[in-house]
Amino acid sequence: MTYPAATGDLPTVPEAPAAYAEERSAVIDLAAIRHNVRRLAAVASPAQVMAVVKADAYGHGAVPVARAALSAGANWLGTAHISEALALRAAGIDAPLLAWLHTPESNFAAAVAAGIDIGCSGWELRNIVAAAREQERPARVHLKVDTGLGRNGATMDAWDSLVGEAMEYQDQGLLRVVGVFSHLAVADEPDRPETDEQLAAFREALAIAQDAGVDPEVRHLANTPATLSRPDTHFDLVRTGLGLYGLSPFEGQSPDELGLRPAMTIRTVVSHCKDVPAGQGVSYGLNYRTGSTSTLGLIPLGYADGVPRIATGGPVRVDGVTYPVVGRIAMDQMVIDLGPLNVSAGGRSVLGAEAVLFGDGADGGPTADDWARAAGTNNYEIVTRISPRVPRRYINEDPASDGPRP
């Protein structure tokens, strides 16, 4: 038996009214993206800026964010996977673009054909060369050295050999060593000495490469925290991820203090509002019970939407008041305790009122950092994990909406 879902022969369903898309949404402010790029570019100058748009631009939407970032002065784009980079090329984006995380199954030939720069830690080199031969086009390669993070990148012991082999292929016209790069481990903790140690190792790796004849277009080491706090790590190019989205990489330092504006707001509407007696249990496990007669509000977002299940106590703002989530967060929903509104006796109901989980915090409302604390994680994870089930809505798409530049 063949099911309709397997063949695509499903009955036509009328499109839902546009209003339904607003039941829940991630509102992405592209003016904030542009503002953040200009801020980071000013800090990094004269180094260029790479806007890191991996993981669907940290959940913000890779193509709209990439276009906004480039319009505001970003010079490069960065992704983890070649597949992410190819999607940007398919959208018509032709800016310099680097992808750096590969497996033996990665489509190096497609990357070479699309003019995508390829990060290389060692084993990939021969795959890249094979792709260049297949495409009859030299590959653009950035050699990566592990200066202490312990992930990918050639070790210092293997670095000389990798550089030498790459230069042999360059002499044969099969590739061009466009860049040399590494990645920092603790730049978000400015007082730790390991950043100095990594910087010294990177300088040593650059000297080895130079002695072998490498003349790279770009040398890059700095991530967002190093861009903001360590000008000695800037070299020719900085790779900015978190800061692009207006979030702070530093514990105890807000985006506003860094001159950044959070770009994502997660909002929905209250889907149910009811009075309950004292002692009412809430959600699976009944780990929370009301202390007195109260009103519960149902928020139709849950862990299937990317809200961490563990984040009980996370803040939700309704009608200018911030309430903590009570009880266990479920797959599709969670509950806030609104106090005694006495809806059944004609008191104020918040059914249909907007509920904001996090935004820019400008009105004193909750932020991604508040949810990160509730979940015991970082702000990177909070924004990145928002699922595709939450529609993205873009505002301020026209750069003219930015107004005068600071």
N, C-alpha and C positions, 0 to 999 in steps of 0.2 A: 504494500500500500504506500502511495506517495502522499505526503501531507502538503497542504498549500504553502506552509511556511518554507518548505524545502524548494519549491518550484517558483515561488514568487507570485503564484496565481491567487492572490488575496483579494477579497472584495474591496472596492473603492470606499474609503472612509472620508467623509467631508473634513476639510481642514478645520482645526479648532480656531475659534476667534483669537485675534492677537492678544486679547486680554489674558488668555490662559497662560501665555508664555510668562506673564508676570506673577504667577502664583509663587514662584521662587526664581531668583536670578542672581548671577554674579555680575555686578555692574562694574565695568572696566573703564576708568577715566583715562583716555589717551592723552589728554592735556597733562595729567600727572606724569605719565611716561615721558613725554617730551621735556617737561620741567626737570625730571630727574636726570635725563641724559645731558641736558645743558649744565646742570649742577656738577655732575661727575666729570664732564669734559673740561669744565673750568678748573676743577681740582687737579686733573691729570695733565693738563697742558704743560709742555708741548706734546706729550704722548697722545696717541690716538686712542679711541674707545672702541672696544668690542662689546656689543650688546649680546649677552648670553640668553638665547631664547630656547634652550633645551626644555624638555618636559612640557611642551606646549606653552613655552614662555612662563614657566612656573605656574601653570594653570590659567594664565591670563589670555592665551590665544596667540600662537606663534606668528601668524601672518599679520594680523593687525598691529601687534606690538612691534614686530620687525619694521614694518613700514613707518610707524610713528617714530621709532628710535632713529632710523636713518634720516627722516625728515628733520630731526632735531640735531643732527650732527654726528651720530655714531658712524664710524668708518667701516667697521667689520661686524659680522654676525657670527655667533658661535652656537654649535649644537653638540650634544654628546654623540648621537648616532648619525650615520650617513643617511638613513631613511628620513630623519627629521630635516636634514639639509636638502635632500631631494624634494621634499614637500614645499620648501621655500622656493626652490628653483621652479617647480611646477606652477607656483603662484605668480611667477613673473619677476621674482626678486633676483637681481643679478649682482648684488653687492659682494665684495670679498667675504668668503664664508668658510669656516673651519669646522670639521667634525673630528673628534678625537678618541672615541671609545668604540672599539671594534671587536669582532670575533672572526674566526676563519670563514664564517658564512656571510660576512659583510660584503656588500656589492661595491667593491673597489672600482670595477670597470665603469659603473654608472657614475660614481663620484668623479673619476677622471674625465669622463665624457661631459659632465655638467660643469666642469671647472671648479669643483669643490676642493679646497685644500684639505689634506689628510694628515692628522696627527699620527706620528710613528714612534713607538717605544722600542722596536727591535724586530720582533717576529713578523710584523706586518710588511716590512720593507720588500721582501721578495714577492708577496702578493700584490703590492702596489706596482712593482716593476712589471709583473706579468700583465696587470691591467693596462699599464701604459703601452706595452707592446701590442696588446689586443686592440687598443683604441688608436694606435699610431699617433699618440699625443703624449708629451711629457707630463708627468704628474707633478703637482705642487705639494711639497711635503714640509711639515713642521716636525723637527726632531724633538722628542721629549726626554728630558733627563729627570730621574727621581732624585730630588735633593733632600729627601727626608720624610716625605709623606707616606712612603711605603706602599703605594698603589701602583698604577702603571707608570711608564717611564723607564728608560734604561738606567741601571745602577751606574755609579761612578766607575766601577771596575770595567763595565762593558761599554762605557760611553765612547772611548777612543775607537774601539772596533766598529761600532755602529756608524760613527761619523765617517770613518775611513771607507766603509762599504758604500754609504750613501754618496760620497764624493766620486767614487768609481762609477756609479750609475749616472751621476750628473755629468761626468766627462763623456759618457756614452750617449748623452742626450735623452735619457729615459726619465729623468726627473730634475726638478730644481728644488734645492733646499731653501725654502722661502722663509722659514722661521725656526727659532730655537725657543723652547719654553719649558716651564715647570709649574708646579702648583704648591701653594703654601698650606701648611697644616694648622697653624694656630694664630693667624693674623688677626682673628677676632678677639684675641687676648693679648693686647699690645705690650704688656709687660714681660711676656715670656721670651726667653733668649733664643728659642729654636728658630724664630724668624731670621735673626741675624745669622745663625748657622746655615740656614737654607740659602740666604742671600749670598753668603761667601761661597757655598758650593756651586751656586748658579754662575757666579762670576768665574770660577775655576772651569766649569764646563764650557762657558763661552770662550775662554782663552784657548782651550783645547780645540774647539771647533774652528776658531780663527786661524790657529796654527795649521790646521788641515786644509785651509782654503775656503772655509764657509764664509760667505758674505750675505747674511740674511737680510731680508727686507724688514723683518720685525723680530725683536726679542721681547718675550712677554712672560711675566711672573705674577703680577699683582692681581688679586681678586678684589671684590668690593671693599672688605675691611682694609686691605693694604693700600688700595687707591685712596681711601679717606685718611689713613694714618701714617703711611710710610712712603713718602715721595721718593726715597732711595730705591724703591722696588719698581718704579714705573717703567723704566727703559723706554721702548718705542711704542708699547701698546699695553693697555690695561684691559682685563676681562671682567666686566661688571655684570653680575647676575642679580643678587638680592637688592642692591641699591637701585637698580633699574626700576624695580617694582615699588620703591619708596619705603622699604623696610630697613630697619637698623640691624647691623650685624653685631653690635656691641651691647652687652648686658648693662642695663642702667642708663643707656643713652637713647633718647627717642629719635624717631625720624625727623621731627621738627628741629631738634638741636643740630642735626646734620644737614639741614636744608633740603630734606627729602619729603615727598608727598606720597603716602600709600595710594595705590591705584585701584585696589579691589575692594568692593563692598558686597557682602553676602547678605541678602535680605529675602524675606518671604512675608506672608501674612498669617495672622493668628487664625487657625482653622477650626477651633472649638473653644468655648468659654463656658465654664459651669461652676456652680457653687457645690462644695462638698463639706461634709461634717469633719469635726476634729477626729484625728486618727485614721483618715483616709490614706491607704497605701497608694503609691504612685510607681507605675512601670514594673517591668520584670524584676523579680526578687523582692519587691516591696521593701527596698532599702531606705525609703523615705516615707514618712507619714506626717500629715499635716498636724501642727500643734494646736490648732483651733479651727473653727469654721473658716473656710477660705474659698478662694476662687482659683481654679486651675485654668491655665491657657495652654492649648496644644499648638506646638510649633512643627510644621510639616517638613522638617529636615532631619536626617539621621545619618548613620554611618554609611549607608549606600550613597549618600550625597557627598561624603568626604568629611563629615563631622566626626571627630574621634570618639569612639564608643566610651573611652575611658574618661572623657572630659566632663563628667558631672560637675556642676558648679560653674561651667562656662557661662559667660554673660550674654543676655539677650535684651535689647533695648526696645521697649514698646511705649509709645506716647511720651517720650522724653524721660522715661524711668528705666533703669537697668535692673533686670532680675536675673538671679542665677538659675541655671537648669537644675531641677530636682529629680531624683530618681535616675534610673539607668537610661542612657541614650539608646534608642532602638534603631532598627534598620532605616525606618522612614520618618521617625518622629521623636519628639522629646517634649518635656513638660516644664512650664515655669509656674511658680506659686505667686499669684498676683496679690495675695492678701484678701481681706474680706470686702469684695466689691458688691456683694449681695445682688447679683444679676437677677436672680429669681424674684426679687422684691422690687425690681425696677431700677436697680443700681446700674452703674456704668458698665457696659459690656465692651470688650475690646475685640470681639469677633470681626475679622476682616481688617484689623489695624495692621500697619506695617510693623514687622519685627526684624530688627537688624542684629545679626550675629557679630559682625565686625565691619569696620570701615576705616576712614582716616582719623577718627577720634577727635576731629576738630570741634565737635559739639559736646565733648566730654563722654561720648559714647564708647563702646567697646572696640578693641583693636585685635588684630591677629596675634599680637603679643599676649593679650589677656587669655585668648584661647590656648596659646602655646603653654602658658603657665598652668592652666587647668588640666591640660593633657600631659604635662611633663615632657614636652618636646620643644622644638624651636619654630620660629615663625616661617622658615622655609617650608616645613612640612605642612603647616596649616593651609597655606595658599595653594601649594602644589597638589594636595590631595583632593581638592574640590572636584567632584566627579563630573563627567559629561552630562549626567542627568540634570545638572543645574545649568540652564541656558545662560550663555554669555550675552550681555547687552553692552554695546559700546557707546560711550558718550564723548562729546568733544572731539569728534573725528577730524574736523577741519582745523588745521593749525592756526587759522585766523582767530579761533576762539580763545587762544592763549592770552591775548592782550599784549601790552608792552612787556618786553623781556627785561628782567632785572639787570 
